[in-house]
Amino acid sequence: MAGHVDTSKGLPSHPERATLEGKNKFLGFWFFLGGETILFATFFGTYLGLRNGIADGPSSQEMFHLPLVFIMTMILLTSSLTSVLAMFAMKKNNFRTFKVWMWITVLLGVSFLGFEIYEFYEYVHQGFGFTTSAFSSAFFSLVGLHGAHVAFGLSWITVLLIRYRKSGITLTNAPKFYVASLYWHFIDVVWVFIFTVVYLMGVGGH
């Protein structure tokens, strides 16, 4: 659906889906997301099956520190909000505001990734490494997979911002920004599941 055209700004009210290319990008993204969902579901299932296999290594109650993870969660959820605000600005053809919110999203994502790297470093320093136990292998695989997706999402958004830094909002780049934003929301949703299944259940011993 192209939406009505705002003649004062020269763009449709929904520029991200105003062209056939934009609609195809949107449709293709959902197919891609289906594969990503299956991938993460497999890793979650593996983690749940191995989380009690601690061997001689530490347990989740001994290792996990909820205050740090809570801060990470708030940072990532806030980045999802700033991404939404960026999309609102895009639909209003306010490119300057759009860029501000998207760069804030990137900075928040980088902060989250920094905390995650620090968390991994602390775990390894305390003797909780990838090969310590089946539980540790499953943990690092699942959380590390999410971290890799965060890094990819940050690279994606950053490249778009640099490439289109002077072009403004167009019918060509609007679908690209929109799909990247949807991908970022997906990453946030996955982290909510990780926070609940891995950390909350881990600390609670369930």
Backbone as JSON Lines, residues from 0, in Angstrom:
{"i":0,"aa":"M","n":[0.85,-1.18,0.0],"ca":[0.0,0.0,0.0],"c":[0.88,1.23,0.0]}
{"i":1,"aa":"A","n":[0.73,2.06,-1.0],"ca":[1.63,3.2,-1.16],"c":[1.33,4.32,-0.19]}
{"i":2,"aa":"G","n":[0.08,4.47,0.22],"ca":[-0.27,5.58,1.09],"c":[-0.42,6.86,0.3]}
{"i":3,"aa":"H","n":[-1.08,7.87,0.9],"ca":[-1.28,9.11,0.16],"c":[0.02,9.9,0.13]}
{"i":4,"aa":"V","n":[0.18,10.7,-0.87],"ca":[1.41,11.48,-1.02],"c":[1.28,12.81,-0.32]}
{"i":5,"aa":"D","n":[2.26,13.11,0.5],"ca":[2.33,14.42,1.14],"c":[3.0,15.37,0.16]}
{"i":6,"aa":"T","n":[2.22,16.18,-0.48],"ca":[2.77,17.04,-1.54],"c":[3.69,18.11,-1.0]}
{"i":7,"aa":"S","n":[3.58,18.44,0.27],"ca":[4.46,19.47,0.84],"c":[5.87,18.95,1.0]}
{"i":8,"aa":"K","n":[6.02,17.62,1.07],"ca":[7.33,17.04,1.27],"c":[7.76,16.18,0.08]}
{"i":9,"aa":"G","n":[6.83,15.88,-0.79],"ca":[7.16,15.13,-1.98],"c":[7.38,13.64,-1.77]}
{"i":10,"aa":"L","n":[7.02,13.1,-0.61],"ca":[7.17,11.68,-0.33],"c":[5.84,11.09,0.11]}
{"i":11,"aa":"P","n":[5.61,9.8,-0.16],"ca":[4.42,9.14,0.36],"c":[4.46,9.08,1.88]}
{"i":12,"aa":"S","n":[3.33,8.87,2.5],"ca":[3.28,8.81,3.96],"c":[4.0,7.58,4.49]}
{"i":13,"aa":"H","n":[4.16,6.56,3.64],"ca":[4.92,5.35,4.02],"c":[5.97,5.09,2.95]}
{"i":14,"aa":"P","n":[7.04,5.87,2.94],"ca":[8.04,5.75,1.86],"c":[8.74,4.39,1.82]}
{"i":15,"aa":"E","n":[8.76,3.68,2.96],"ca":[9.46,2.4,2.99],"c":[8.75,1.31,2.17]}
{"i":16,"aa":"R","n":[7.46,1.51,1.9],"ca":[6.72,0.51,1.1],"c":[5.97,1.16,-0.05]}
{"i":17,"aa":"A","n":[6.47,2.27,-0.53],"ca":[5.78,3.01,-1.59],"c":[6.13,2.49,-2.98]}
{"i":18,"aa":"T","n":[7.18,1.68,-3.09],"ca":[7.59,1.16,-4.38],"c":[7.57,-0.37,-4.35]}
{"i":19,"aa":"L","n":[7.6,-0.97,-5.54],"ca":[7.64,-2.43,-5.62],"c":[8.91,-2.97,-4.98]}
{"i":20,"aa":"E","n":[10.03,-2.25,-5.19],"ca":[11.28,-2.66,-4.58],"c":[11.18,-2.66,-3.06]}
{"i":21,"aa":"G","n":[10.56,-1.64,-2.52],"ca":[10.39,-1.55,-1.08],"c":[9.53,-2.69,-0.54]}
{"i":22,"aa":"K","n":[8.46,-3.0,-1.25],"ca":[7.58,-4.09,-0.83],"c":[8.3,-5.43,-0.88]}
{"i":23,"aa":"N","n":[9.12,-5.62,-1.93],"ca":[9.87,-6.86,-2.05],"c":[10.91,-7.0,-0.95]}
{"i":24,"aa":"K","n":[11.56,-5.88,-0.58],"ca":[12.53,-5.92,0.52],"c":[11.83,-6.31,1.82]}
{"i":25,"aa":"F","n":[10.65,-5.74,2.03],"ca":[9.89,-6.02,3.23],"c":[9.48,-7.5,3.28]}
{"i":26,"aa":"L","n":[9.0,-8.03,2.16],"ca":[8.59,-9.43,2.09],"c":[9.79,-10.36,2.26]}
{"i":27,"aa":"G","n":[10.88,-10.05,1.56],"ca":[12.08,-10.87,1.67],"c":[12.64,-10.89,3.08]}
{"i":28,"aa":"F","n":[12.51,-9.77,3.78],"ca":[13.01,-9.71,5.15],"c":[12.27,-10.69,6.05]}
{"i":29,"aa":"W","n":[10.95,-10.83,5.85],"ca":[10.19,-11.73,6.7],"c":[10.56,-13.18,6.45]}
{"i":30,"aa":"F","n":[10.89,-13.53,5.21],"ca":[11.39,-14.87,4.93],"c":[12.73,-15.09,5.64]}
{"i":31,"aa":"F","n":[13.59,-14.09,5.57],"ca":[14.89,-14.15,6.24],"c":[14.7,-14.3,7.75]}
{"i":32,"aa":"L","n":[13.75,-13.55,8.3],"ca":[13.51,-13.59,9.74],"c":[13.0,-14.95,10.19]}
{"i":33,"aa":"G","n":[12.24,-15.62,9.31],"ca":[11.78,-16.96,9.64],"c":[12.95,-17.92,9.84]}
{"i":34,"aa":"G","n":[13.95,-17.82,8.96],"ca":[15.15,-18.64,9.11],"c":[15.92,-18.31,10.37]}
{"i":35,"aa":"E","n":[16.01,-17.02,10.68],"ca":[16.71,-16.59,11.89],"c":[16.0,-17.09,13.15]}
{"i":36,"aa":"T","n":[14.69,-17.08,13.12],"ca":[13.91,-17.57,14.26],"c":[14.18,-19.04,14.51]}
{"i":37,"aa":"I","n":[14.21,-19.83,13.44],"ca":[14.5,-21.26,13.57],"c":[15.91,-21.47,14.11]}
{"i":38,"aa":"L","n":[16.86,-20.66,13.63],"ca":[18.24,-20.77,14.11],"c":[18.32,-20.54,15.61]}
{"i":39,"aa":"F","n":[17.72,-19.45,16.08],"ca":[17.77,-19.16,17.51],"c":[16.98,-20.18,18.32]}
{"i":40,"aa":"A","n":[15.87,-20.67,17.79],"ca":[15.1,-21.69,18.5],"c":[15.94,-22.94,18.72]}
{"i":41,"aa":"T","n":[16.75,-23.3,17.72],"ca":[17.64,-24.45,17.84],"c":[18.66,-24.23,18.95]}
{"i":42,"aa":"F","n":[19.24,-23.04,18.99],"ca":[20.24,-22.74,20.02],"c":[19.6,-22.68,21.41]}
{"i":43,"aa":"F","n":[18.4,-22.14,21.5],"ca":[17.69,-22.13,22.78],"c":[17.41,-23.55,23.25]}
{"i":44,"aa":"G","n":[16.94,-24.4,22.33],"ca":[16.66,-25.78,22.69],"c":[17.91,-26.51,23.16]}
{"i":45,"aa":"T","n":[19.02,-26.27,22.48],"ca":[20.29,-26.88,22.88],"c":[20.7,-26.41,24.27]}
{"i":46,"aa":"Y","n":[20.55,-25.11,24.51],"ca":[20.92,-24.58,25.82],"c":[20.07,-25.2,26.93]}
{"i":47,"aa":"L","n":[18.77,-25.28,26.7],"ca":[17.88,-25.85,27.73],"c":[18.22,-27.31,27.99]}
{"i":48,"aa":"G","n":[18.67,-28.01,26.96],"ca":[19.02,-29.4,27.14],"c":[20.35,-29.61,27.86]}
{"i":49,"aa":"L","n":[21.24,-28.61,27.79],"ca":[22.58,-28.76,28.36],"c":[22.84,-27.91,29.59]}
{"i":50,"aa":"R","n":[21.89,-27.1,30.0],"ca":[22.17,-26.13,31.06],"c":[22.48,-26.76,32.41]}
{"i":51,"aa":"N","n":[22.11,-28.02,32.6],"ca":[22.44,-28.69,33.86],"c":[23.73,-29.51,33.77]}
{"i":52,"aa":"G","n":[24.35,-29.53,32.6],"ca":[25.58,-30.28,32.43],"c":[26.8,-29.47,32.8]}
{"i":53,"aa":"I","n":[26.98,-29.21,34.09],"ca":[28.05,-28.32,34.54],"c":[29.36,-29.07,34.78]}
{"i":54,"aa":"A","n":[29.32,-30.43,34.82],"ca":[30.53,-31.22,35.09],"c":[31.19,-30.71,36.37]}
{"i":55,"aa":"D","n":[32.47,-30.36,36.29],"ca":[33.17,-29.82,37.47],"c":[33.24,-28.3,37.45]}
{"i":56,"aa":"G","n":[32.56,-27.69,36.51],"ca":[32.6,-26.25,36.38],"c":[31.55,-25.56,37.24]}
{"i":57,"aa":"P","n":[31.57,-24.23,37.26],"ca":[30.6,-23.48,38.06],"c":[29.2,-23.55,37.47]}
{"i":58,"aa":"S","n":[28.2,-23.33,38.31],"ca":[26.81,-23.32,37.87],"c":[26.4,-21.9,37.5]}
{"i":59,"aa":"S","n":[25.21,-21.78,36.95],"ca":[24.7,-20.46,36.56],"c":[24.48,-19.57,37.78]}
{"i":60,"aa":"Q","n":[24.06,-20.18,38.92],"ca":[23.86,-19.38,40.14],"c":[25.16,-18.77,40.63]}
{"i":61,"aa":"E","n":[26.25,-19.46,40.4],"ca":[27.56,-18.97,40.84],"c":[28.13,-17.91,39.92]}
{"i":62,"aa":"M","n":[27.77,-17.96,38.64],"ca":[28.42,-17.1,37.65],"c":[27.63,-15.85,37.29]}
{"i":63,"aa":"F","n":[26.32,-15.98,37.11],"ca":[25.55,-14.87,36.56],"c":[25.37,-13.73,37.56]}
{"i":64,"aa":"H","n":[25.49,-12.5,37.07],"ca":[25.31,-11.3,37.9],"c":[24.2,-10.45,37.26]}
{"i":65,"aa":"L","n":[23.02,-10.49,37.86],"ca":[21.87,-9.84,37.26],"c":[21.98,-8.32,37.13]}
{"i":66,"aa":"P","n":[22.62,-7.61,38.06],"ca":[22.7,-6.14,37.89],"c":[23.32,-5.73,36.55]}
{"i":67,"aa":"L","n":[24.43,-6.36,36.17],"ca":[25.08,-6.04,34.9],"c":[24.18,-6.4,33.73]}
{"i":68,"aa":"V","n":[23.57,-7.58,33.79],"ca":[22.71,-8.02,32.69],"c":[21.47,-7.13,32.6]}
{"i":69,"aa":"F","n":[20.97,-6.65,33.73],"ca":[19.81,-5.76,33.72],"c":[20.17,-4.44,33.02]}
{"i":70,"aa":"I","n":[21.36,-3.91,33.31],"ca":[21.81,-2.69,32.64],"c":[21.91,-2.92,31.14]}
{"i":71,"aa":"M","n":[22.47,-4.05,30.73],"ca":[22.57,-4.38,29.32],"c":[21.18,-4.45,28.67]}
{"i":72,"aa":"T","n":[20.24,-5.03,29.4],"ca":[18.88,-5.16,28.87],"c":[18.23,-3.79,28.68]}
{"i":73,"aa":"M","n":[18.39,-2.91,29.65],"ca":[17.82,-1.57,29.54],"c":[18.45,-0.79,28.38]}
{"i":74,"aa":"I","n":[19.74,-0.97,28.19],"ca":[20.42,-0.29,27.08],"c":[19.85,-0.76,25.74]}
{"i":75,"aa":"L","n":[19.68,-2.07,25.6],"ca":[19.2,-2.6,24.32],"c":[17.74,-2.23,24.08]}
{"i":76,"aa":"L","n":[16.92,-2.26,25.13],"ca":[15.51,-1.87,24.97],"c":[15.4,-0.38,24.63]}
{"i":77,"aa":"T","n":[16.25,0.43,25.23],"ca":[16.25,1.86,24.9],"c":[16.65,2.08,23.45]}
{"i":78,"aa":"S","n":[17.6,1.28,22.96],"ca":[18.01,1.41,21.56],"c":[16.87,1.06,20.62]}
{"i":79,"aa":"S","n":[16.01,0.16,21.04],"ca":[14.84,-0.18,20.23],"c":[13.89,1.01,20.16]}
{"i":80,"aa":"L","n":[13.74,1.71,21.29],"ca":[12.89,2.9,21.33],"c":[13.45,4.0,20.43]}
{"i":81,"aa":"T","n":[14.75,4.23,20.49],"ca":[15.34,5.29,19.65],"c":[15.22,4.94,18.16]}
{"i":82,"aa":"S","n":[15.24,3.64,17.87],"ca":[15.04,3.21,16.49],"c":[13.62,3.52,16.02]}
{"i":83,"aa":"V","n":[12.65,3.33,16.91],"ca":[11.25,3.68,16.59],"c":[11.12,5.17,16.34]}
{"i":84,"aa":"L","n":[11.75,5.97,17.19],"ca":[11.69,7.43,17.02],"c":[12.33,7.85,15.7]}
{"i":85,"aa":"A","n":[13.37,7.14,15.31],"ca":[14.01,7.42,14.02],"c":[13.05,7.14,12.86]}
{"i":86,"aa":"M","n":[12.29,6.06,12.97],"ca":[11.34,5.72,11.91],"c":[10.22,6.76,11.82]}
{"i":87,"aa":"F","n":[9.78,7.26,12.97],"ca":[8.78,8.34,12.96],"c":[9.32,9.57,12.23]}
{"i":88,"aa":"A","n":[10.58,9.9,12.51],"ca":[11.2,11.05,11.85],"c":[11.35,10.8,10.35]}
{"i":89,"aa":"M","n":[11.65,9.56,9.98],"ca":[11.78,9.23,8.57],"c":[10.46,9.44,7.83]}
{"i":90,"aa":"K","n":[9.37,9.01,8.44],"ca":[8.06,9.13,7.79],"c":[7.62,10.59,7.69]}
{"i":91,"aa":"K","n":[8.21,11.45,8.53],"ca":[7.93,12.88,8.44],"c":[8.94,13.59,7.55]}
{"i":92,"aa":"N","n":[9.85,12.83,6.95],"ca":[10.9,13.36,6.07],"c":[11.81,14.34,6.8]}
{"i":93,"aa":"N","n":[12.0,14.08,8.09],"ca":[12.9,14.91,8.89],"c":[14.23,14.16,9.01]}
{"i":94,"aa":"F","n":[15.09,14.35,8.01],"ca":[16.3,13.54,7.91],"c":[17.29,13.85,9.04]}
{"i":95,"aa":"R","n":[17.37,15.09,9.44],"ca":[18.31,15.44,10.51],"c":[17.95,14.74,11.82]}
{"i":96,"aa":"T","n":[16.69,14.79,12.19],"ca":[16.25,14.11,13.42],"c":[16.4,12.6,13.28]}
{"i":97,"aa":"F","n":[16.08,12.11,12.1],"ca":[16.22,10.68,11.83],"c":[17.66,10.23,12.08]}
{"i":98,"aa":"K","n":[18.62,10.96,11.55],"ca":[20.03,10.58,11.72],"c":[20.45,10.63,13.19]}
{"i":99,"aa":"V","n":[19.96,11.62,13.92],"ca":[20.32,11.73,15.34],"c":[19.87,10.49,16.1]}
{"i":100,"aa":"W","n":[18.6,10.1,15.89],"ca":[18.07,8.95,16.61],"c":[18.76,7.66,16.19]}
{"i":101,"aa":"M","n":[19.09,7.54,14.91],"ca":[19.75,6.32,14.45],"c":[21.18,6.23,14.99]}
{"i":102,"aa":"W","n":[21.87,7.36,15.05],"ca":[23.23,7.32,15.61],"c":[23.19,7.03,17.11]}
{"i":103,"aa":"I","n":[22.16,7.52,17.79],"ca":[22.01,7.17,19.21],"c":[21.76,5.67,19.35]}
{"i":104,"aa":"T","n":[20.97,5.11,18.44],"ca":[20.73,3.67,18.43],"c":[22.04,2.91,18.28]}
{"i":105,"aa":"V","n":[22.89,3.38,17.37],"ca":[24.18,2.74,17.16],"c":[25.05,2.83,18.41]}
{"i":106,"aa":"L","n":[25.09,3.99,19.04],"ca":[25.91,4.17,20.24],"c":[25.43,3.27,21.38]}
{"i":107,"aa":"L","n":[24.12,3.15,21.53],"ca":[23.58,2.27,22.56],"c":[23.93,0.81,22.25]}
{"i":108,"aa":"G","n":[23.85,0.44,20.98],"ca":[24.2,-0.91,20.59],"c":[25.66,-1.22,20.85]}
{"i":109,"aa":"V","n":[26.54,-0.26,20.56],"ca":[27.96,-0.43,20.83],"c":[28.2,-0.58,22.34]}
{"i":110,"aa":"S","n":[27.47,0.19,23.14],"ca":[27.59,0.09,24.6],"c":[27.18,-1.3,25.08]}
{"i":111,"aa":"F","n":[26.08,-1.79,24.54],"ca":[25.63,-3.13,24.9],"c":[26.69,-4.16,24.56]}
{"i":112,"aa":"L","n":[27.24,-4.06,23.36],"ca":[28.24,-5.02,22.91],"c":[29.49,-4.94,23.79]}
{"i":113,"aa":"G","n":[29.85,-3.73,24.19],"ca":[30.99,-3.57,25.08],"c":[30.79,-4.26,26.41]}
{"i":114,"aa":"F","n":[29.58,-4.12,26.98],"ca":[29.26,-4.79,28.24],"c":[29.28,-6.31,28.06]}
{"i":115,"aa":"E","n":[28.8,-6.78,26.93],"ca":[28.78,-8.23,26.7],"c":[30.21,-8.79,26.6]}
{"i":116,"aa":"I","n":[31.08,-8.08,25.91],"ca":[32.48,-8.5,25.81],"c":[33.12,-8.51,27.2]}
{"i":117,"aa":"Y","n":[32.82,-7.47,27.99],"ca":[33.34,-7.41,29.35],"c":[32.83,-8.58,30.18]}
{"i":118,"aa":"E","n":[31.55,-8.92,30.02],"ca":[30.97,-10.04,30.75],"c":[31.68,-11.34,30.39]}
{"i":119,"aa":"F","n":[31.88,-11.57,29.1],"ca":[32.57,-12.78,28.66],"c":[34.0,-12.82,29.22]}
{"i":120,"aa":"Y","n":[34.68,-11.69,29.19],"ca":[36.05,-11.63,29.7],"c":[36.09,-12.01,31.18]}
{"i":121,"aa":"E","n":[35.15,-11.49,31.96],"ca":[35.11,-11.79,33.39],"c":[34.83,-13.27,33.63]}
{"i":122,"aa":"Y","n":[33.94,-13.85,32.85],"ca":[33.63,-15.27,33.02],"c":[34.86,-16.13,32.73]}
{"i":123,"aa":"V","n":[35.53,-15.84,31.63],"ca":[36.72,-16.61,31.27],"c":[37.81,-16.44,32.32]}
{"i":124,"aa":"H","n":[37.95,-15.21,32.83],"ca":[38.95,-14.92,33.86],"c":[38.67,-15.7,35.14]}
{"i":125,"aa":"Q","n":[37.4,-16.01,35.39],"ca":[37.01,-16.77,36.58],"c":[36.96,-18.27,36.34]}
{"i":126,"aa":"G","n":[37.41,-18.7,35.17],"ca":[37.46,-20.12,34.9],"c":[36.23,-20.7,34.24]}
{"i":127,"aa":"F","n":[35.39,-19.84,33.72],"ca":[34.16,-20.29,33.06],"c":[34.31,-20.02,31.57]}
{"i":128,"aa":"G","n":[34.97,-20.95,30.87],"ca":[35.24,-20.76,29.46],"c":[34.35,-21.61,28.57]}
{"i":129,"aa":"F","n":[34.57,-21.51,27.27],"ca":[33.72,-22.21,26.31],"c":[33.79,-23.73,26.49]}
{"i":130,"aa":"T","n":[34.96,-24.25,26.85],"ca":[35.14,-25.69,26.96],"c":[35.07,-26.2,28.4]}
{"i":131,"aa":"T","n":[34.63,-25.36,29.33],"ca":[34.59,-25.77,30.73],"c":[33.59,-26.89,30.96]}
{"i":132,"aa":"S","n":[32.43,-26.79,30.34],"ca":[31.37,-27.78,30.51],"c":[30.39,-27.67,29.35]}
{"i":133,"aa":"A","n":[29.46,-28.62,29.31],"ca":[28.41,-28.56,28.29],"c":[27.57,-27.31,28.47]}
{"i":134,"aa":"F","n":[27.31,-26.96,29.73],"ca":[26.55,-25.75,30.03],"c":[27.24,-24.5,29.52]}
{"i":135,"aa":"S","n":[28.55,-24.39,29.78],"ca":[29.28,-23.19,29.35],"c":[29.33,-23.11,27.82]}
{"i":136,"aa":"S","n":[29.49,-24.25,27.16],"ca":[29.51,-24.25,25.7],"c":[28.19,-23.78,25.14]}
{"i":137,"aa":"A","n":[27.08,-24.26,25.72],"ca":[25.75,-23.86,25.26],"c":[25.51,-22.38,25.54]}
{"i":138,"aa":"F","n":[25.97,-21.92,26.7],"ca":[25.79,-20.51,27.06],"c":[26.53,-19.58,26.1]}
{"i":139,"aa":"F","n":[27.82,-19.84,25.91],"ca":[28.61,-18.97,25.03],"c":[28.14,-19.04,23.58]}
{"i":140,"aa":"S","n":[27.65,-20.21,23.17],"ca":[27.15,-20.35,21.8],"c":[25.9,-19.51,21.59]}
{"i":141,"aa":"L","n":[24.95,-19.6,22.52],"ca":[23.7,-18.86,22.38],"c":[23.9,-17.36,22.52]}
{"i":142,"aa":"V","n":[24.52,-16.94,23.61],"ca":[24.71,-15.51,23.86],"c":[25.7,-14.93,22.85]}
{"i":143,"aa":"G","n":[26.71,-15.7,22.48],"ca":[27.66,-15.23,21.47],"c":[27.02,-15.07,20.11]}
{"i":144,"aa":"L","n":[26.08,-15.99,19.77],"ca":[25.36,-15.86,18.51],"c":[24.56,-14.56,18.48]}
{"i":145,"aa":"H","n":[23.92,-14.25,19.6],"ca":[23.18,-13.0,19.67],"c":[24.13,-11.81,19.55]}
{"i":146,"aa":"G","n":[25.28,-11.88,20.21],"ca":[26.25,-10.79,20.12],"c":[26.72,-10.58,18.69]}
{"i":147,"aa":"A","n":[26.9,-11.67,17.96],"ca":[27.3,-11.57,16.55],"c":[26.22,-10.88,15.73]}
{"i":148,"aa":"H","n":[24.97,-11.15,16.05],"ca":[23.86,-10.48,15.36],"c":[23.81,-9.0,15.7]}
{"i":149,"aa":"V","n":[24.12,-8.66,16.94],"ca":[24.18,-7.24,17.33],"c":[25.27,-6.54,16.52]}
{"i":150,"aa":"A","n":[26.43,-7.17,16.43],"ca":[27.54,-6.58,15.66],"c":[27.16,-6.41,14.2]}
{"i":151,"aa":"F","n":[26.48,-7.41,13.64],"ca":[26.04,-7.31,12.24],"c":[25.03,-6.19,12.07]}
{"i":152,"aa":"G","n":[24.07,-6.09,13.0],"ca":[23.07,-5.03,12.93],"c":[23.69,-3.64,13.02]}
{"i":153,"aa":"L","n":[24.67,-3.5,13.9],"ca":[25.36,-2.22,14.03],"c":[26.1,-1.86,12.74]}
{"i":154,"aa":"S","n":[26.76,-2.85,12.15],"ca":[27.47,-2.61,10.89],"c":[26.51,-2.22,9.78]}
{"i":155,"aa":"W","n":[25.39,-2.9,9.72],"ca":[24.36,-2.64,8.71],"c":[23.86,-1.2,8.8]}
{"i":156,"aa":"I","n":[23.45,-0.8,9.99],"ca":[22.91,0.54,10.18],"c":[23.97,1.6,9.93]}
{"i":157,"aa":"T","n":[25.18,1.36,10.42],"ca":[26.27,2.34,10.26],"c":[26.6,2.55,8.78]}
{"i":158,"aa":"V","n":[26.68,1.46,8.02],"ca":[26.98,1.57,6.59],"c":[25.9,2.38,5.87]}
{"i":159,"aa":"L","n":[24.65,2.14,6.21],"ca":[23.55,2.89,5.59],"c":[23.64,4.38,5.93]}
{"i":160,"aa":"L","n":[23.92,4.67,7.2],"ca":[24.01,6.07,7.63],"c":[25.15,6.8,6.93]}
{"i":161,"aa":"I","n":[26.27,6.12,6.76],"ca":[27.41,6.74,6.08],"c":[27.13,6.89,4.59]}
{"i":162,"aa":"R","n":[26.56,5.85,4.0],"ca":[26.31,5.89,2.55],"c":[25.32,6.97,2.17]}
{"i":163,"aa":"Y","n":[24.27,7.14,2.98],"ca":[23.21,8.09,2.63],"c":[23.23,9.33,3.53]}
{"i":164,"aa":"R","n":[24.4,9.7,4.03],"ca":[24.5,10.8,4.99],"c":[24.07,12.15,4.41]}
{"i":165,"aa":"K","n":[24.11,12.31,3.08],"ca":[23.77,13.59,2.48],"c":[22.58,13.54,1.53]}
{"i":166,"aa":"S","n":[22.02,12.35,1.36],"ca":[20.98,12.22,0.34],"c":[19.57,12.52,0.83]}
{"i":167,"aa":"G","n":[19.38,12.54,2.16],"ca":[18.03,12.71,2.69],"c":[17.23,11.42,2.56]}
{"i":168,"aa":"I","n":[15.95,11.48,2.93],"ca":[15.08,10.32,2.82],"c":[14.57,10.22,1.39]}
{"i":169,"aa":"T","n":[14.76,9.08,0.76],"ca":[14.3,8.84,-0.61],"c":[13.53,7.53,-0.66]}
{"i":170,"aa":"L","n":[12.86,7.3,-1.77],"ca":[12.14,6.04,-1.94],"c":[13.1,4.87,-2.11]}
{"i":171,"aa":"T","n":[14.36,5.15,-2.35],"ca":[15.37,4.1,-2.49],"c":[15.93,3.68,-1.14]}
{"i":172,"aa":"N","n":[16.28,4.65,-0.28],"ca":[16.91,4.27,0.98],"c":[15.92,4.04,2.12]}
{"i":173,"aa":"A","n":[14.7,4.56,2.02],"ca":[13.72,4.38,3.1],"c":[13.46,2.9,3.4]}
{"i":174,"aa":"P","n":[13.25,2.04,2.37],"ca":[13.05,0.61,2.68],"c":[14.26,-0.02,3.35]}
{"i":175,"aa":"K","n":[15.46,0.42,2.98],"ca":[16.67,-0.15,3.56],"c":[16.78,0.2,5.04]}
{"i":176,"aa":"F","n":[16.52,1.44,5.38],"ca":[16.55,1.85,6.77],"c":[15.45,1.15,7.58]}
{"i":177,"aa":"Y","n":[14.29,1.02,6.96],"ca":[13.15,0.42,7.65],"c":[13.42,-1.06,7.98]}
{"i":178,"aa":"V","n":[13.94,-1.79,7.0],"ca":[14.24,-3.2,7.22],"c":[15.35,-3.36,8.26]}
{"i":179,"aa":"A","n":[16.36,-2.5,8.22],"ca":[17.43,-2.55,9.22],"c":[16.87,-2.3,10.62]}
{"i":180,"aa":"S","n":[15.9,-1.4,10.71],"ca":[15.26,-1.11,12.0],"c":[14.47,-2.32,12.5]}
{"i":181,"aa":"L","n":[13.76,-2.98,11.59],"ca":[13.02,-4.19,11.97],"c":[13.98,-5.27,12.46]}
{"i":182,"aa":"Y","n":[15.11,-5.41,11.8],"ca":[16.11,-6.38,12.22],"c":[16.6,-6.07,13.64]}
{"i":183,"aa":"W","n":[16.78,-4.79,13.91],"ca":[17.24,-4.38,15.25],"c":[16.2,-4.74,16.3]}
{"i":184,"aa":"H","n":[14.92,-4.56,15.98],"ca":[13.86,-4.95,16.92],"c":[13.89,-6.46,17.16]}
{"i":185,"aa":"F","n":[14.15,-7.22,16.12],"ca":[14.24,-8.68,16.27],"c":[15.35,-9.05,17.24]}
{"i":186,"aa":"I","n":[16.5,-8.38,17.1],"ca":[17.61,-8.63,18.02],"c":[17.21,-8.34,19.46]}
{"i":187,"aa":"D","n":[16.45,-7.27,19.65],"ca":[16.01,-6.9,20.99],"c":[15.06,-7.95,21.57]}
{"i":188,"aa":"V","n":[14.15,-8.44,20.76],"ca":[13.2,-9.45,21.21],"c":[13.94,-10.73,21.61]}
{"i":189,"aa":"V","n":[14.92,-11.13,20.81],"ca":[15.71,-12.32,21.14],"c":[16.41,-12.13,22.48]}
{"i":190,"aa":"W","n":[16.93,-10.93,22.72],"ca":[17.62,-10.69,23.99],"c":[16.66,-10.8,25.18]}
{"i":191,"aa":"V","n":[15.43,-10.38,25.02],"ca":[14.45,-10.51,26.1],"c":[14.28,-11.99,26.47]}
{"i":192,"aa":"F","n":[14.24,-12.84,25.45],"ca":[14.15,-14.28,25.71],"c":[15.42,-14.79,26.39]}
{"i":193,"aa":"I","n":[16.58,-14.31,25.95],"ca":[17.84,-14.72,26.57],"c":[17.88,-14.27,28.03]}
{"i":194,"aa":"F","n":[17.48,-13.04,28.27],"ca":[17.46,-12.51,29.63],"c":[16.58,-13.37,30.54]}
{"i":195,"aa":"T","n":[15.44,-13.8,30.01],"ca":[14.5,-14.6,30.8],"c":[14.95,-16.04,30.96]}
{"i":196,"aa":"V","n":[15.24,-16.7,29.82],"ca":[15.53,-18.12,29.83],"c":[16.92,-18.43,30.4]}
{"i":197,"aa":"V","n":[17.9,-17.62,30.03],"ca":[19.28,-17.89,30.44],"c":[19.57,-17.32,31.82]}
{"i":198,"aa":"Y","n":[19.34,-16.02,31.97],"ca":[19.79,-15.35,33.19],"c":[18.8,-15.48,34.36]}
{"i":199,"aa":"L","n":[17.54,-15.13,34.14],"ca":[16.58,-15.2,35.24],"c":[16.37,-16.64,35.71]}
{"i":200,"aa":"M","n":[16.15,-17.54,34.77],"ca":[15.99,-18.94,35.14],"c":[17.28,-19.5,35.71]}
{"i":201,"aa":"G","n":[18.42,-19.02,35.19],"ca":[19.71,-19.51,35.68],"c":[19.97,-19.12,37.11]}
{"i":202,"aa":"V","n":[19.71,-17.86,37.44],"ca":[19.91,-17.39,38.81],"c":[18.89,-18.02,39.75]}
{"i":203,"aa":"G","n":[17.67,-18.24,39.23],"ca":[16.64,-18.86,40.05],"c":[16.81,-20.35,40.23]}
{"i":204,"aa":"G","n":[17.67,-20.95,39.42],"ca":[17.93,-22.38,39.57],"c":[16.87,-23.27,38.97]}
{"i":205,"aa":"H","n":[16.06,-22.7,38.02],"ca":[14.99,-23.5,37.4],"c":[15.42,-24.0,36.02]}
